[in-house]
Amino acid sequence: MTKLIRKLRKNEDGATAIEYGLIAALIAVVLVGTLTALGTALDDLFGDVGSKIEGAGEQAATPPATP
């Protein structure tokens, strides 16, 4: 019985799996945060570019004023 308890105390396979799981979860959290921030920044950038393109199209479509 004592041998079995010693063997179970030395077995660290489960602990290693839990550590890998925690590392994977941490990486996932960092990725979600980074991609969310990057997505917001890209959304703002494309919104600005789109509004400038629309403004340029409207400006080109209006005929010049005649004196």
C-alpha positions, 0 to 999 in steps of 0.5 A: 500500500505504501508503494502505491501511495508513493507511486501516485505522489510521483506521478505528475502526468496529470499536473503536466496536462493541466499546465499545458491546458492553462498555457493554452487558455492564457494564449487564447485569452491574449489572442482574443484581446489582441484580435479584438483591439486590432479589429476595432482599429482596422474597422476605424481605418477602413471607415476613414478610408471609405468616407474619404473615398465617398467625399472624393466621389461627391466632390468630383461629381459636382460641376464647377461653379460658373462665374 
